[in-house]
């Protein structure tokens, strides 16, 4: 009986120890927080406010109830900003700007204090609309198409300057979509058709001029040839004509010689036919 009493006491102590270890583990676990890769954390302290120190990746300690961590994604994130605004010549422009942004890590406490964790929702649409409307108003519709790189560079410079005021870094800025109103699009189509018709008319005119020039040159050549033939007849008589007749006869004879359906007869009319006697 005494041994059983000792065993029970030992098990009770072991159980208390296990409970103490579990409680201690829970307390320790409650004082830890993890910062994943590509993230940073700022700590809010109930007595001191937002701490200036930024917690990096890994596991960190904090005081429960007194302190609370707030996580920020510090990787480059994409965002599209669509804007409809008039151009310099009052054409409706539908333009979309694509941004790659991230917060400035050392200024995360100030970002949380002034803007909160949704700083991108508060800042980027407003400054994007502001800058795009100001830049697009400096160019007419044709320049927005032909000088797209200049427009993109102007947007990049202005947006970087504005984002710097909010401790935001813009890694890339590009124009991904640029269209115009239906009236302008229809006018561009009509202009293209008119240009094609003008090019076709210009080609027909040039073709007619070339044909006219060729006819003139051909007529001059025929006239020169006629003069030369007349001079030859005057100097050498009918010898040239006889020579041409001989050449023509040679060509006719060569053509007939190649035909299987042609028979040759003597010129004096004498012809012997092979007749079989009955």
Residue pairs with C-beta under 8 A, 6 or more apart in sequence:
30 64
31 61
31 62
31 63
31 64
32 59
32 60
32 61
32 62
33 41
33 59
33 60
33 62
33 69
34 58
34 59
34 60
35 41
35 55
35 56
35 57
35 58
35 59
35 60
35 69
35 71
36 57
36 71
37 57
38 57
38 73
38 74
38 75
39 57
39 71
39 72
39 73
39 74
40 54
40 55
40 56
40 57
40 71
40 72
40 74
40 105
40 108
41 54
41 55
41 60
41 69
41 70
41 71
41 72
42 50
42 51
42 54
42 55
42 69
42 70
42 72
42 108
42 109
42 112
43 50
43 51
43 53
43 55
43 62
43 67
43 68
43 69
43 70
44 50
44 51
44 67
44 68
44 69
44 70
45 51
45 66
45 67
46 65
46 66
46 67
47 66
49 113
50 109
50 112
50 113
51 109
52 109
54 105
54 106
54 108
54 109
55 69
60 69
62 68
62 69
70 112
70 117
71 117
72 103
72 108
72 111
72 112
72 117
73 102
74 102
74 103
74 105
74 108
75 102
76 100
76 101
76 102
76 171
76 172
77 100
77 101
77 102
77 120
78 98
78 99
78 100
79 98
79 99
79 101
79 120
79 124
80 96
80 97
80 98
80 99
80 176
81 96
81 97
81 98
81 99
81 124
81 125
81 128
81 129
81 132
82 94
82 95
82 96
82 177
83 94
83 95
83 96
83 97
83 128
83 129
83 132
83 133
83 136
84 92
84 93
84 94
84 95
85 92
85 93
85 95
85 132
85 133
85 136
85 137
86 92
86 93
86 136
86 137
87 93
87 136
87 137
87 139
87 140
87 141
87 144
88 137
88 138
88 139
88 140
88 143
89 140
89 141
91 140
91 141
91 180
91 181
91 184
92 180
92 181
92 184
93 136
93 141
93 144
93 178
93 179
93 180
94 177
94 178
94 179
94 180
95 132
95 136
95 175
95 177
95 178
95 179
96 175
96 176
96 177
96 178
97 128
97 132
97 155
97 159
97 173
97 174
97 175
97 176
98 172
98 173
98 174
98 175
98 176
99 124
99 128
99 159
99 170
99 172
99 173
100 170
100 171
100 172
100 173
101 120
101 124
101 163
101 168
101 169
101 170
101 171
102 168
102 169
102 171
103 111
103 119
103 167
103 168
103 169
104 111
104 167
104 168
104 169
107 167
110 167
111 119
111 166
111 167
114 166
115 122
115 123
115 166
116 122
119 166
119 168
120 168
123 163
123 166
123 168
124 163
124 168
127 159
127 162
127 163
127 166
128 159
130 162
131 155
131 158
131 159
131 162
132 155
134 158
135 151
135 154
135 155
135 158
136 144
136 151
138 154
139 147
139 151
141 180
141 184
143 151
144 151
144 178
145 178
148 175
148 178
151 175
152 173
152 174
152 175
155 173
155 175
156 170
156 173
159 170
159 173
160 170
160 173
163 169
163 170
179 185
180 188
229 240
232 240
233 240
233 241
256 262
265 271
